[in-house]
């Protein structure tokens, strides 16, 4: 598959294609190979899906693509990888006129088995062991706990342009939709125990049954053990010490396992969902795809117990935050909502799809991840609109798909100021940002340009106020900083030459000033770091800053003359 090649390998092949273009143009097989190499991972995945499910497509039956999220807490950023995968697959199928349904489950029919750190521990501890949809909302406004967190996640999904058909797991269980698969699982418990043992090396006791039920006395499901099934009813006991995180009440009883009274264990349930919803394609994190892991077991149960071919597999890597995998229930790391607030829609989507789905992504909000994402978007835009022939075909495709389906219908070019420069300008209250961006463009701004500037100003301010590292925060110092009082004679001499150029030019052009400063540096004999420090330390009191020529050109000329005169003495 094309996505197995890294960026350097793709670039090498791209260079070869340019060098041999005249020969390749007459070689259809060569061009097919090149097109395959440059196929965006999502397109390649859809091609594999269509081959795998060719019979379903030929029958005229719509494919079913399914994803889900358990509403156990605030959704962490890592979970966005999954809906990026399923969402983009759905969009490409739509683009190719392949009939399908994109289902998205808000799983509220799971047990509360952990308390996020941001919740009132004393208030929610008594609900441990209950199903999520029976736990009260943290804000006492939403219908329940799961609705509170699920609504936030749904808003993010829809906010970045994906349009699945949402449903709640509890509604499906209570409607009786799971009744038949529960009955089959109970009747074939011995077979399921055997699959656990042979595939996952997990030994289940001979009396283990694949179901838990809601205790009629305390309302908990996580503390119950089903002891028998007579074909219609199950017997159960609510055990005080079955788990460490919840305490059962000791009640014993008999109850129907249907209509929301009982729940399948999640690996069996995963297979049951394939059956209930007729799933043709569903992915999951790489941890579920280890040999003998959850997906292997679910696939086997689907085929052996439920007699249905398992869905097309789409394993994906994780999104890390600062190198660590996050947990919704623990509440650690950047949340999906935090990322949604941090990035505009097209940059959020770019972040989700630019890397092969089998490659991990490390998002460092307090590093340079955000400005790099904007720069990447700008570079891909240059390629898409024909201004940069070094941008690869899959990168152009990524740029296109970074926009919502609605936006893609009328994708127009406009000027894109560098995010890092906007982040600097918003810290200079005396500057007219639109005026400065017009100088960067070299022409008056169009309404679309102005809209883009306003958008980037908004996100730059938010990033600077939340996550941006000190390297991106600039404040022009009122007085000569201490660090600028210890320059060497060589540094002072070089700074004096910059000062002379500024004195000689009443209007400072960023590009011209940048070019002149680099010429002065070459003649000075100073190392780049020591040379550029003179200007940054003199003005900002820091050893680094924005692109130097442009940075100085937007500052008050009289201020620069006064400051550099002081610093070069």
Phi, psi and omega in degrees: 000145185302326187290353176287342179278138178276174186298321180296318179295318179297320181295320178299314180295322178299317179296320178297320180298319179296317183294328185249021189303322182295324178284320183294328182298334180263008182240097185296321180295321178298315181294324176298320179295316179298316179300321180293319180299323183265012179289131175302142186303324180294320177294317179297320180294319179295322177298319178295318179300315182296324177292318182295323184247034182301321182295321178295314181297316181295332180287346182089357179281132179298140172293153175242118175254128186229145174215165179206162172218131176282127185274061184268353181174187178301132186283124181279165186297331181300330181291342181290341180298321182293313181286339171295318178296304184293322180296317183286326175299315179299317181295321180291321176300317177298316180301325181267008179059036175267113181301133179197165173238133177255106180264139175227121182263126165270105186279099178253005181252048177234162186276139171285107182238012177201149181248115176304145185296338184273003178262157174292106186298318182293323181292318189264347181303321180297341181270359179300132182100347179272162174289144188302324183287351178263358181267138182293155180290142176301330181260002180059018179246315178293162183299323178197181181303311183293324178295323181301310182279326181294324181296322179296317181293318179299320180297323179292313179304311180289328182295330179260013167100002178274144187231065177283169172267112184276147171209161179254137182300320183300321180296323180291316178297311185291336180283350181094003183298332181267357187305313184293318181290329175294315180300315180297318180298317179293320180291331181249034181303320181298320179294320179293319177300321180295318179294321175304316184289313184284328184264313185258359183057034179250118184270117177259141177300155182299337180263005181288132177241141185281064179194147165234151181236162178281124179295129182289345182263311184255351177079009181265148176250327184293348182252006184258151175231125176279127186257338180198159178222125184258013181101339179229316184239157174242148172260146183212165173223139178262104190270129180300324187242028179295321178229162182274341188261000177206154182242123177283166186264353180087001181293146173237144181193181177231136186208155173290138180278002189257175173056038176091003177281334183227161181223138176284149173297149198298327179289325175287319180299323180301314178296320180298324179294325176303321184283309184302319185257002179061046188288133177254334181212127178204131180259186179186164180297154185298336178296330178282345184258012174293156181301126181079009182278192186301319183287321176303316181292315180298318179298319180293317178297321178303314186277319185278314184273314185263357173060039178225138177302136182288159181295162173299128184278137178223075180291146178224152175280178185260162165263124178258154175240109184063032177086003183239143175280134186263165180229130178297316186290330179278338177078018183271151172083182181290133179275162176299322178295321178298320179290322179298322178286335187275332187234141172293163188307311185292331178281323175301312181295320176302315179302319183288327191248350187292328181264143176310140186297343179263012176246135179290150176242133176250114180258121181242092186297331180263021174243217182254017180303314184296307178298327178294321178299316178296317179297322179296315177303314181297319179295313180297324178297318177302318179292317182298321182268012171085021182255357182215103184281002176270352177282128186282163183300317181291333177289323175295320178296318179298317178302313180301312183283351176290345178262152179296160181304322180293317181293326183294341181293335183215061184279110185246147180281141171209171186287137181241099178289145181300135181300319182296326178288322176296319179298329175286313184299323182292346177266003178246084188301339181278352184271144170270106189296317179298323179295317180292322179292324176299324177295319178298317181289326184081020181196161177299150180279140174275168175304322178294322177299314182296320178298320178295318178299313181300320179296313182291328175298315180301311184286329176295317179297318181295315181296316180297326182276351184240301191242340190304135177289166183300332181301336182260359181258122186235137176220117179296126185280137181291326180240161180300118181296154181302321182298338181273002181263004184236029179289149175286167179299323180295320179294318179297319180297316179295318179295325179296326178291322175297318179300317180298320179296318180295319179296327185278350183234110183292329177246124183261113176269130186303313183292315180296318179295319179300315180296316181296318180299320179291326176294317178299321180298316181298318182286335184288334183081359180281150170295149184305315183299313182294325181290308184290335177300328183301319182283316181293316180294323182295322186264316187254343185076016179233158184277352180215169181185197181294172178309120201297314183296313179296318181302310182291327184293337181268357178271160179298126185297317180297322178298317181296317180300315180295315184291316181289333175296314178299313187287335183266000180289000000 
